[in-house]
Structures are given as C-alpha cells and as structure tokens.
Amino acid sequence: MSSAPLVYRKISQPLFNCKIKALVRQGRYTEALQRYSRSPSIAAPFTFPSLLKACASPSHLNYGKTIHSTIIALGLHCDPFITSSLISMYVRCGSLDAALHVFDTLLNNQVLAPDATVWNSMLDGYFRYGFFLQGISHFRRMQSLGILPDAYSLCILLGVSGRFLGYLEGKQIHGYIVRSMLFGDPFLETSLIEMYSTFNRPREAWCVFLKLEDKSNVVPWNVTIGTFCANGMWARSLEIYSLMKDENVKIVSESLTSTLSSCCQGQSVDLGKQVHCDVIKMGFQTDPYVYTSLLTMYGKCKLVEDAKMIFNKVPNKEIELWNAMISAYVFNGCASDAFEVYTKMRFNFITPDSFTMSNILTSSSMIGIYNVGRSLHAELVKRPIENTITVKSSLVTMYCKCGSVDDATSVFSTIREKDIVSWGSMISGFLQNGKFKEALDHFRIMEANGLRPDSDIMSTVISACNGLENIELGCMVHGYAIKSGLDLDVFVATSLVGMYSKCGFPDMAGNVFYGMPHKNLVAWNSMMTCYSLNGHPDKSIELFPQIVQHGFCPDSISITSALAAVSSIASLLKGKIIHGYLIRQEILSDTEVENALIDMYIKCGLVRYARNIFQRMSMKNVVTWNSMIAGYGSHGECDRGLSLFHEMKSIGIAPDDVTFLCLISSCNHSGLVDEGQNLLQSMKVEYGIEPKMEHYVNMVDLLGRAGRLDDAYSFIRKMPIEADRSIWLSLLCACRAHHDVELGEVAADNLLKLEPGRGSNYVQLLNLYGEAELWDKAAKLRVTMKEKGLKKIPGCSWIEVKNSVDVFFSGDSSSKKTVKIYETLHSLKRNMEKKGVDCHYYGL
C-alpha cells in the first residue's frame, strides 16, 4: 500500500506536464500557471520553456521570477533552451536588465554552449527596445567568440531593416547568407523578401522568391504578393496570386486579404469579383478578415451596394466590419449613409474605437457641418479614446475643413507627442484655408523636432510654395525633396510639376516629369495641363497618345486637357480624333468633357457640331450654357445667344458673371449697343453681380465700334474701378478706326502711363498718326521708340495641313517651306494680273 502514491505520481506526472503544454499552446496562460502552482514539484524540465512562455507578459512577471528561482534550485539554468526561454520571458515582460543579468551570469560562469539560441534571445531583446548599437555590438561579440549566427539570428537582423539597418547592410546580410549556404530556411527566405520590400526593391524580392527551393510554403507567396502591392505594382500581385493557384499552393486567409488589397489599389473590379468567387469556393466567407477585406475592396472600387450586401449578410458583426462599412461610405462621399451606419452601430451597443471616430469626423468634414463636428468632439472629451493621436488628427482635419483653423490649432496644441500624421493634418489644414505661410512655418517646426516628412507633407509644402507663387522657395523645397529621397515619389513629383507649371517654368516641370521612375495618370494629366497653360499646346496634345501607350486609360481630366490644347490652336483634325477615341472606347463622358468638346468645335468654327453635342447632353451646368452662348456670339449669331439666355433662365439655372460677359461680347460682335447696355444694367440690378474689368472692356469696345466714342470715354470716367490697360487700348483702337486723333491721344497718354515699356502700345498710336497723315508726330514717336529700344512683338498665324500645324510670324522667313510659299504667291499674283485684278489692293 505504501507504494501506491509513488505509482500514482509516476502516472500523473506525464499527464500533468502534457496538460500544461496543451494549455500554453491554446493560449490559456493563466490556467497553465495556476495548474503549475498547485503541484510545482512534479514539473518536468521540458515543461519550463512552456511555463516561461506563459509568463511572457508584464502581468505574469512575478510568476516568471518564481519559476526562475525554481530553475536555479533544480540546476537547470545551464540548459540553453531553458536559458533562452528565460531571457525571452524577461524581454517580453519589459525587463531587459533582468534578461541581460541572466545572460551575463551564464557568460561569466563560462557555461554557455557554442549555441546561437541564447545569443539570439538577447539580440532580439536589444532590437525590440531600440538599443541598436548594443544589439550590433552583441552580434559582433557573438561572432568573435566563434559562435556562428544561425538562420534565426539573421532573421532578427533583417527584421530591423528600415528602422536601424539600411539597404546596403541588408545586401551584405544577403551576401553572408549566400556565402554560408543558409538558403533553404523558409523563415530566412521570407525575411529577405520582406527586407527588400521595406526598401522598395520589388525586383530583388522577386529574384529571392524565384530561387526558393520549396515553393509549397504559402508564407513567401503571401509576402511577395504584399511586396508588389506595397510598391504600387498591384497587377503583378494579382499575377502571382494566379500563379499561386496554378501551383496548387494551399491558400490561407492572408493570401486572399493581400490579393484583395491589390484589387483595391488597382480598382480592378473584375479580378476582385474573381477573388470573391474563390473566397466562396474555398469556404472563407465566414472568415472575419476575408469578408472585411472584400467589403473594403468593393468600397474602394466604388461599388457601395455590393459592399452593403456583404455587410448585411454577416450576422454577428465585429467592430472591424462596422468600421469598414463606414469607411466605404466615407470613401464614396456618402457622408449621410456613414452617419446612419454609425447610429446603428451605437444602437447595437458596439463601442466605437479611434478608427470609427476618425471616419465619422471625416464624414462631418465632408458635409461641412460644424455643429455636428463639435458635438462629436464633446462626446470624445468624455471618453479616454479622445486622447489618441489618430482621433485628434481627425479633429484637426475636421475643424480645418469647416474653416475653423483656430479650433484646429487649439486641438493640435494638446497633442503631446505629435506624429507625422498629426503634423500632416495641421499643415494640410493651413493650406486648405489659404494660410500658406503658416503651413511652411509648421513644416520648419516639425523638421526642427526631428521628424522627417512623408510624401503627403512634402506635396502639401510644395503646394504652399505654389500658393505663395514663390519660385525661389519652391526650388529650395525641391532641393530638400531630392536630399530626402522623396523627389521620385509620384505624388511629390506631380506637385512639383504643378508648382513649376503655375510659376511659368514648363521646362523644369518637364525635367521632373520625365525623371519620374513610375508615373500615374495624375502625373500625365498634370504635365498635359502644364504644357497647355504655358503656351505649348502641341506638346500637350503629343502626350495624350503616350498615356495609352504606357498602359493607362485616359480619364475625363486627360480628355479635357487635350481638348483645351486643341481649342487653343483650333486644330480640328486632332479634336475629331480625340472625340472619335472617346466614342470608340465608350468612355463615359461627364459634363466637363462635353463642355470641352463644345468649346473645341466652336473655336474650330463648327457651331453646328457644338450645337448637336449641347442638345444631346442630359446634364447641363452653367458652364455649358455659357460656352454655347459665347459660341453663337463669336460667330455673329447673337439672337440665338440671347434666346439661349432666356431658355436658361426659364429652367431655373442662374447666370453668373461669365454668362453676362459672353452676352455682352455677343452684342459687341453684332453691334447691338442698347441690348449690351441693358444686360450690364440687368447684371447689377436684377442679379446683384458686380461687373469686372472684362465686362467694362467689352462695353467700351461695343460703344467704340458703334462710333460712340464720347459715350465710351464718358463710360470710362464713370466706372467704379480704375481703368486698366485693356480699357484704354480698346478706346485707342476705336479712335483709330474712326480717325479721332484728339481722343486717341488721350487714350494713348493714359495707356503709356500704365505701361511705358510696352512696344505694342506705341504702335497703335503710331498707326493712328499714320492713317491721319500726321507724319511729324509719327516720326517723333518712332524716334522715342528707338531711343527706348522698343519693338512691336510680331503677330503670328498658323494653318493645319495633313495633321501638321505650321506657324508663321510676321516678317519671318525661317520656315522650311518659305521658297515654296513665295513661288506660290508669285504664281497667284501673275494669274491675278492676267485677269486684271489690282494686286496692291490685296497687299501683293
């Protein structure tokens, strides 16, 4: 009978230890420790690593210390596996000093075996808490003692790439792996792929992947898909997913979530739906991570109803799914729907987290309801969640978008440890509210605090320089971007293109554009707009087909920019080609594209084509009506323009200042003085629109063309704003046309006071004297121009023949076709003389 307890103990000890290990594997750490506490004496040595793993959190540190004492008492502290677990336990509990003490004790007692396991635990601890130099020193010490790093050692080093190690160091580790023939370890190979991904080197990551001996492991596939997605190469990610299926690799939820992220990035709806089918076939439709990613994909692809369908199908919704649905509505501009989901969420007793509140604050910003935003702020003040940087950054954004910069600044000042997102929100807020100087000042403060800007902040700072129209400051920021390596970022480079474009430096914009390694559609559109705005419409048009050649589908902005360039040179053939492309590709035209088409056909002289587009438009805005009214006016059909104006008013579309400018200009072309005067009066009295300089110029021109020069001069004197160059030049041209030298001299005198250094101003007066045969005055004026070194800028004209535009300047004979042109002119002259035509009358 006395041997019974001993037999029982021999039977129960294995069960006891196995039960503890099972509880640890299941993550039931507290139960495992409580079970050990009841019978600590029968714990086997192999159980201690599991127990120490259960202690690896600050709340269980005391348990860990007790077990440490037991290990020492049992003489197990020399076991490398147990020692490694001890060090890992102290590291994870935040007690790095205790971990170092264990390690040093063993090292000083010279009981450490030539095994890398214990060294790896300590190495992980150093890097985990940011002690980079100590970690590197530890690694070198390990090598000096003849202990060779194993695959896990190198995984630890590769894991800190980007934070502590640069690209070159990563390459050196890769070289060491090759020399040491450590390839074949799946964790090490995966770490290498992740390292190259961190440094935006997808090609090198792909090379590592191709050399994998065993491609049956799903982890490297997932990492490679994520690598290409993170580097903007979403199409390549989807190709790898297809290849993964072909290779019969067992797909897990992470494979699907990474692939769905790639579909989001490329807004590839068709491929996203194929992945959705895979989700159903593989039985992942109940996986919370997968269906949340599916919902996000449909939201990002602007299929809100599909996203809503997935949301409604899930019976027990976690906070992540509620957040994804709210985020989908916010992304698609459905702020009211986002608020509705938020209300349902609260009704279901789901406590919102910081991500929820950030999205709801964004919704408040979208609809610009200041009081709603303040109510949300008041609710957040009552809860600890308000203290998170994410929520405060969203509050800053919300207040800035509602125009309350002071409130935004107040919230920003309460953030103790400002991160890059909070600084970005504040700097962007200043920019949105036109406070460019303040945006730049905060950027300097951020930099002084040791924070490096990301691409978003850099783009915002460039836009602030653009707003100040300070090209020198912009060039300095460009230099800063180059030094920080952000100049090659597509968003930063596009902002630089926009800045140089607005400041009138298309060549510098071109240098930035052509230096971009990866261009997106926004970059192409920006460059097209740059060329168009800076007098290079031909270059702008040339970029349009290149967009398609580079694999992009032109959007409405691309087409509008191309049509604007075509309009500026009245190149009808090119305009028709773009219109044809639009129809063939079945690109959905929006109002802006149709407006651009109307403008293009009008400027190319085909009012009938413009009218057909106008009549077929389902949605017309005020710009549409203005374009058509202006088109009729410029082609001498003022009655039709006025008729359109009355039709526009009858359907409830309010005219703006441009509408009246088009109408007065139409009256100008048709000589309808009374109608023009009535329109100017109606503009002020009926619609409360204050006339601008352009309206006054058209009225002066209208009166001048009608020969009512005194009325024109009287009108100028009664203007509520001071007349500029265009007013006096218009009056001078009218005086020249009607040979009124006296009033012409008055106009010229005022004109030259405003711009004494402009040669074309003198030319108009010179022509007036010449036509009035006042040769003495003309001669004196010529002498004055010569003394000042003034010349008239030559006029130019152009003609489009067989898809080629030729430009001709007055007095210029540099064209390659000059000889042929003059031969044709002489031939025409001879034929005209034979017919008895006076060639001098035609200037031949």
Disulfide bonds with the S-S distance in Angstrom:
none
